[in-house]
Amino acid sequence: MRSAAALRNPNTRARIAAGVAMAGWYSGRAGSGWWQHNNGGYGWVGPLFWPFAYFDIYDYAIWGGGFGVPFWGYGYDDIYAGMFAPYGYDDLTGYLPPSGSTQPDAALDRLAQMCGEDSRDIAGLPIDLIQQAIQPTETQKAALDDLANAMVIAAQNIKAACPTSISLTAPSRLAFMQRRIEAMVGAVARVQAPLDTFYSLLNDEQRARLNALGDDQRRRIAARNRNRPLAQSCDLAQPAALKRPIEEIDARLRPTDAQRASLGALQDASVKAADMLRTSCRADDAITPPARLATIAKRLDVMLEAVKLVRKALDDFYATLSDEQKAQFEAIGPLRTGGSDQPDTMQRYSRRHYREPFGN
């Protein structure tokens, strides 16, 4: 977990996230879940949204190519998972320190590491590697140092937005999701200017060497993962259709007419958010690190707007529920994690009351 070489491998990070995602899951239904990403990782690991967020930004911006797969794997499905969490309370206790202990257990320690790492060895640029490749002038070397410092600060800011408590309600999960994305937006803004400056100082030959260095990084990862290639990004392969909770919400909550109206507004917001994120996930035509980082910034802005849109509608709907209805709403999530154990009401969809499903 603290090895820079290991954590710069996207497939290694996906395997770590997958392992820790199941660490507190007591229900025994281990394996893949509908909230798992195409690359094998997870959008939510216990209470944490977007494990290894810094690395996903860093890898795609600096190296490009297949390194963008983890970043582009995030989208509406993760908002949906925030509303209908795959974890119940008992599952989440696996991410808390043991009772009476002042030290975190192994799962919580790994969760903290996935939340963010701000040491220069891991969060900083591979300065020696880049310097050896491009042979920078003194001016370029100073700009590279500025960029490395900015990236460490960016990593610190992302780490500071990590959860300090367990979110047990859908509104609180989306609130944390929003804070996490806001921290990522700020981190990208922190790095953009130093990256632009550094790259602008390079001549064509140095830029070609930097690009070749990225190609070499991709070949190294491919060689170590011959049986596990990087998955396609979201513009090429969408996750399977999500289960539709409409009938179960109707059966469990027995909403009033006023609550149905609020639920309809939540559905509309969810459909709009999914469309926004689908539209912003397009073919990768950014060929330089500054252009890729700008593309990251645009995608994160759309994600933030989508989360805010759904969160506002969710807060309005949730506020209309009684305590008993809220408990029933939260109970929906843990029942939705398997493919073969869905209640019959989850397999059928009625349009009697609602316009569109929550899913894509």
C-alpha positions as CSV (number, residue, x, y, z in Angstrom):
1,M,0.0,0.0,0.0
2,R,2.9,2.4,0.5
3,S,4.9,1.3,-2.5
4,A,5.1,4.0,-5.2
5,A,5.9,1.4,-7.9
6,A,2.9,-0.7,-6.9
7,L,0.4,2.1,-6.6
8,R,1.2,3.5,-9.9
9,N,-0.2,0.4,-11.5
10,P,-3.9,0.9,-12.2
11,N,-4.7,-2.8,-12.1
12,T,-2.9,-3.2,-8.7
13,R,-5.0,-0.4,-7.3
14,A,-8.2,-2.0,-8.7
15,R,-7.3,-5.3,-7.0
16,I,-6.6,-3.5,-3.7
17,A,-9.8,-1.6,-3.8
18,A,-11.8,-4.8,-4.6
19,G,-10.2,-6.6,-1.7
20,V,-10.9,-3.8,0.8
21,A,-14.4,-3.2,-0.6
22,M,-15.4,-6.7,0.6
23,A,-13.5,-6.5,3.9
24,G,-16.4,-5.3,6.0
25,W,-19.1,-7.1,4.0
26,Y,-20.6,-9.7,6.4
27,S,-23.5,-10.9,4.2
28,G,-21.3,-13.5,2.6
29,R,-22.1,-12.6,-1.0
30,A,-18.5,-12.0,-1.9
31,G,-17.6,-11.5,-5.5
32,S,-18.6,-8.8,-7.9
33,G,-21.4,-6.4,-7.3
34,W,-23.4,-4.1,-9.5
35,W,-21.4,-1.1,-8.2
36,Q,-18.1,-2.6,-9.4
37,H,-16.3,-0.8,-12.2
38,N,-15.3,-2.4,-15.5
39,N,-11.6,-2.3,-14.5
40,G,-12.4,-4.4,-11.4
41,G,-12.2,-1.6,-8.9
42,Y,-15.0,0.0,-6.8
43,G,-16.5,3.5,-6.8
44,W,-17.4,3.1,-3.1
45,V,-15.2,1.2,-0.6
46,G,-17.1,1.2,2.7
47,P,-17.7,4.9,3.5
48,L,-15.0,6.1,1.0
49,F,-16.0,7.4,-2.5
50,W,-13.3,7.2,-5.2
51,P,-10.4,5.4,-3.7
52,F,-7.0,6.4,-5.2
53,A,-8.6,9.6,-6.6
54,Y,-5.2,11.3,-6.8
55,F,-3.6,8.5,-8.7
56,D,-6.4,8.3,-11.2
57,I,-6.0,12.0,-12.0
58,Y,-2.2,11.9,-12.0
59,D,-1.9,8.8,-14.2
60,Y,-4.3,10.0,-16.9
61,A,-2.9,13.6,-17.0
62,I,0.8,12.7,-17.1
63,W,0.9,9.4,-19.0
64,G,-2.4,9.3,-20.9
65,G,-3.5,6.3,-23.0
66,G,-4.9,3.3,-21.0
67,F,-4.1,5.1,-17.8
68,G,-7.3,7.0,-18.2
69,V,-9.5,3.9,-17.7
70,P,-9.8,4.2,-13.9
71,F,-10.7,7.9,-14.1
72,W,-13.3,7.6,-16.8
73,G,-14.9,4.6,-15.0
74,Y,-16.6,7.0,-12.6
75,G,-20.1,8.3,-13.4
76,Y,-23.8,8.1,-12.7
77,D,-23.5,4.5,-11.4
78,D,-21.6,5.8,-8.4
79,I,-24.2,8.4,-7.7
80,Y,-26.8,5.6,-7.8
81,A,-24.6,3.5,-5.4
82,G,-24.5,6.5,-3.1
83,M,-28.3,6.6,-2.9
84,F,-28.8,2.9,-2.6
85,A,-25.6,1.9,-0.8
86,P,-24.3,-1.7,-1.1
87,Y,-23.4,-1.7,2.6
88,G,-25.6,-2.0,5.6
89,Y,-24.7,-0.8,9.0
90,D,-23.2,-4.1,10.1
91,D,-21.0,-4.1,6.9
92,L,-19.7,-0.6,7.6
93,T,-18.6,-1.5,11.1
94,G,-15.9,-3.5,9.4
95,Y,-14.2,-0.2,8.5
96,L,-14.2,1.1,12.1
97,P,-11.5,0.4,14.7
98,P,-12.2,-2.7,16.9
99,S,-14.2,-1.9,20.0
100,G,-12.1,-0.6,22.9
101,S,-9.0,-0.2,20.6
102,T,-7.2,3.0,19.9
103,Q,-5.5,1.6,16.8
104,P,-7.2,1.0,13.4
105,D,-7.5,-2.5,12.2
106,A,-5.9,-3.6,8.9
107,A,-9.0,-2.9,6.8
108,L,-9.3,0.7,8.2
109,D,-5.6,1.3,7.7
110,R,-5.9,0.2,4.0
111,L,-9.0,2.4,3.7
112,A,-7.0,5.4,4.9
113,Q,-4.2,4.7,2.4
114,M,-6.8,4.5,-0.4
115,C,-8.2,7.8,0.8
116,G,-5.1,9.7,-0.2
117,E,-1.3,9.6,0.2
118,D,0.6,12.9,0.5
119,S,4.2,11.7,0.9
120,R,6.5,13.1,-1.8
121,D,7.7,9.5,-2.6
122,I,4.2,8.5,-3.7
123,A,2.3,11.7,-4.5
124,G,5.1,13.5,-6.2
125,L,6.2,13.3,-9.8
126,P,9.0,10.7,-10.6
127,I,11.4,13.6,-11.0
128,D,14.5,11.5,-11.6
129,L,12.8,9.6,-14.3
130,I,11.5,12.7,-16.1
131,Q,14.8,14.5,-15.8
132,Q,16.7,11.6,-17.2
133,A,14.3,11.5,-20.2
134,I,14.2,15.1,-21.1
135,Q,17.5,16.5,-19.8
136,P,16.0,19.8,-18.6
137,T,17.6,23.2,-18.5
138,E,17.9,25.0,-15.1
139,T,14.7,26.9,-16.0
140,Q,12.9,23.7,-16.9
141,K,14.1,22.0,-13.8
142,A,12.8,24.8,-11.6
143,A,9.4,24.6,-13.4
144,L,9.4,20.8,-12.8
145,D,10.0,21.2,-9.1
146,D,7.2,23.7,-8.9
147,L,4.9,21.2,-10.6
148,A,6.0,18.4,-8.2
149,N,5.3,20.7,-5.2
150,A,1.9,21.6,-6.6
151,M,1.0,17.9,-7.1
152,V,2.0,17.1,-3.5
153,I,-0.3,19.9,-2.2
154,A,-3.1,18.6,-4.5
155,A,-2.7,15.2,-3.0
156,Q,-2.9,16.7,0.5
157,N,-6.1,18.5,-0.4
158,I,-7.7,15.3,-1.7
159,K,-6.6,13.4,1.4
160,A,-8.1,16.1,3.7
161,A,-11.5,15.5,2.1
162,C,-11.6,11.9,3.3
163,P,-14.4,10.7,5.6
164,T,-14.0,11.0,9.3
165,S,-17.2,9.1,10.1
166,I,-19.6,6.5,8.6
167,S,-22.4,7.9,6.5
168,L,-25.6,5.9,7.3
169,T,-28.1,7.8,5.1
170,A,-28.4,8.5,1.4
171,P,-28.3,12.3,1.9
172,S,-25.1,12.1,4.0
173,R,-23.4,9.8,1.4
174,L,-24.1,12.2,-1.4
175,A,-22.9,15.1,0.7
176,F,-19.6,13.3,1.2
177,M,-19.4,12.4,-2.5
178,Q,-19.9,16.1,-3.3
179,R,-17.1,17.2,-0.9
180,R,-14.7,14.6,-2.3
181,I,-15.3,15.8,-5.9
182,E,-15.0,19.4,-4.8
183,A,-11.6,18.6,-3.4
184,M,-10.6,16.9,-6.6
185,V,-11.7,20.0,-8.6
186,G,-9.6,22.2,-6.4
187,A,-6.6,19.9,-6.7
188,V,-6.8,19.9,-10.5
189,A,-7.0,23.7,-10.5
190,R,-3.9,23.8,-8.3
191,V,-1.9,21.7,-10.7
192,Q,-3.1,23.2,-14.1
193,A,-1.0,26.3,-14.2
194,P,2.4,24.7,-13.1
195,L,1.8,21.9,-15.6
196,D,1.0,24.4,-18.4
197,T,4.2,26.3,-17.5
198,F,6.4,23.3,-17.4
199,Y,5.1,21.8,-20.7
200,S,5.4,25.2,-22.5
201,L,9.1,25.3,-21.7
202,L,9.8,22.0,-23.4
203,N,10.9,21.8,-27.0
204,D,9.4,19.3,-29.5
205,E,12.1,16.7,-28.9
206,Q,11.7,16.9,-25.1
207,R,7.9,16.5,-25.5
208,A,8.4,13.5,-27.7
209,R,10.7,12.0,-25.0
210,L,8.1,12.6,-22.3
211,N,5.4,10.9,-24.4
212,A,7.8,8.0,-25.0
213,L,8.2,7.7,-21.3
214,G,4.4,7.4,-21.0
215,D,4.5,4.7,-23.6
216,D,7.2,2.8,-21.7
217,Q,5.1,3.0,-18.5
218,R,2.1,1.5,-20.3
219,R,4.3,-1.3,-21.7
220,R,5.7,-2.1,-18.3
221,I,2.2,-2.4,-16.8
222,A,1.0,-4.5,-19.8
223,A,3.9,-6.9,-19.3
224,R,3.0,-7.3,-15.6
225,N,-0.7,-7.8,-16.3
226,R,-0.8,-10.0,-19.4
227,N,-3.8,-11.8,-18.1
228,R,-5.6,-8.7,-16.9
229,P,-5.5,-6.0,-19.6
230,L,-6.9,-2.5,-18.8
231,A,-10.6,-2.4,-19.4
232,Q,-12.2,0.0,-21.8
233,S,-13.2,3.5,-20.6
234,C,-16.8,4.6,-20.1
235,D,-17.2,6.0,-23.6
236,L,-16.7,2.6,-25.0
237,A,-18.2,0.2,-22.5
238,Q,-21.1,1.1,-20.2
239,P,-21.9,-1.0,-17.0
240,A,-24.9,-3.3,-17.1
241,A,-28.3,-1.7,-16.6
242,L,-29.0,-1.0,-12.9
243,K,-31.8,-2.6,-11.0
244,R,-34.8,-0.4,-10.7
245,P,-36.0,0.3,-7.2
246,I,-39.4,1.9,-8.0
247,E,-41.7,-0.9,-7.0
248,E,-39.7,-1.7,-3.9
249,I,-39.8,2.0,-2.8
250,D,-43.6,1.9,-3.4
251,A,-44.0,-1.3,-1.5
252,R,-41.8,-0.4,1.5
253,L,-42.5,3.3,1.9
254,R,-46.2,3.5,0.7
255,P,-45.6,7.1,-0.2
256,T,-48.3,9.7,-0.1
257,D,-49.2,11.7,-3.3
258,A,-47.0,14.6,-2.2
259,Q,-44.1,12.2,-1.6
260,R,-44.7,10.6,-5.0
261,A,-44.3,14.1,-6.6
262,S,-41.0,14.5,-4.8
263,L,-39.9,11.1,-5.8
264,G,-40.8,11.9,-9.4
265,A,-38.6,15.0,-9.2
266,L,-35.7,12.8,-7.9
267,Q,-36.2,10.5,-10.8
268,D,-36.1,13.4,-13.2
269,A,-32.9,14.7,-11.6
270,S,-31.3,11.3,-11.8
271,V,-32.1,10.9,-15.5
272,K,-30.8,14.3,-16.2
273,A,-27.6,13.6,-14.3
274,A,-27.1,10.3,-16.1
275,D,-27.5,12.1,-19.5
276,M,-25.1,14.8,-18.5
277,L,-22.4,12.3,-17.5
278,R,-23.0,10.2,-20.5
279,T,-22.6,13.2,-22.9
280,S,-19.4,14.3,-21.2
281,C,-17.8,10.9,-21.5
282,R,-16.4,11.0,-25.1
283,A,-13.5,9.7,-27.1
284,D,-10.1,10.7,-25.8
285,D,-8.7,13.3,-28.2
286,A,-6.4,15.1,-25.6
287,I,-2.9,14.3,-26.6
288,T,-0.8,16.5,-24.2
289,P,-0.6,16.4,-20.4
290,P,-2.1,20.0,-20.1
291,A,-4.9,19.1,-22.4
292,R,-5.7,15.9,-20.6
293,L,-5.7,17.7,-17.2
294,A,-8.1,20.3,-18.7
295,T,-10.3,17.4,-19.9
296,I,-10.2,16.0,-16.3
297,A,-11.3,19.4,-15.0
298,K,-14.3,19.5,-17.3
299,R,-15.4,16.0,-16.5
300,L,-15.1,16.7,-12.7
301,D,-17.2,19.9,-13.2
302,V,-19.9,17.9,-14.8
303,M,-19.7,15.2,-12.1
304,L,-20.0,17.9,-9.4
305,E,-23.0,19.5,-11.2
306,A,-24.7,16.0,-11.5
307,V,-24.1,15.2,-7.8
308,K,-25.5,18.5,-6.7
309,L,-28.6,18.1,-8.9
310,V,-29.4,14.6,-7.6
311,R,-28.5,15.6,-4.0
312,K,-30.9,18.6,-4.0
313,A,-33.8,16.4,-5.2
314,L,-32.9,13.6,-2.8
315,D,-32.8,16.0,0.1
316,D,-36.2,17.3,-0.8
317,F,-37.7,13.8,-1.1
318,Y,-36.0,12.6,2.1
319,A,-37.3,15.5,4.1
320,T,-40.9,14.4,3.4
321,L,-40.3,10.9,4.8
322,S,-41.2,9.8,8.3
323,D,-38.5,8.1,10.4
324,E,-40.0,4.7,9.6
325,Q,-40.0,5.5,5.9
326,K,-36.4,6.6,6.0
327,A,-35.4,3.3,7.7
328,Q,-37.2,1.4,4.9
329,F,-35.5,3.5,2.2
330,E,-32.1,2.8,3.7
331,A,-32.9,-0.9,3.9
332,I,-33.3,-1.1,0.1
333,G,-29.6,-0.8,-0.6
334,P,-28.1,-4.0,1.1
335,L,-30.8,-6.1,-0.7
336,R,-29.6,-4.9,-4.1
337,T,-26.0,-6.1,-4.2
338,G,-26.4,-9.5,-5.8
339,G,-27.7,-10.5,-9.2
340,S,-29.5,-13.7,-8.2
341,D,-31.0,-12.7,-4.9
342,Q,-33.1,-9.8,-6.0
343,P,-36.7,-9.7,-4.6
344,D,-39.3,-10.4,-7.3
345,T,-40.4,-6.8,-7.2
346,M,-36.9,-5.8,-8.3
347,Q,-37.2,-7.8,-11.4
348,R,-40.5,-6.2,-12.6
349,Y,-41.1,-2.5,-13.4
350,S,-44.4,-0.8,-13.4
351,R,-45.0,2.7,-14.9
352,R,-48.2,3.2,-12.9
353,H,-46.8,6.1,-10.8
354,Y,-43.4,7.1,-12.2
355,R,-41.9,8.3,-15.4
356,E,-38.4,6.9,-15.6
357,P,-36.2,4.5,-13.7
358,F,-33.3,5.6,-11.5
359,G,-30.9,3.5,-13.6
360,N,-29.2,4.5,-16.8
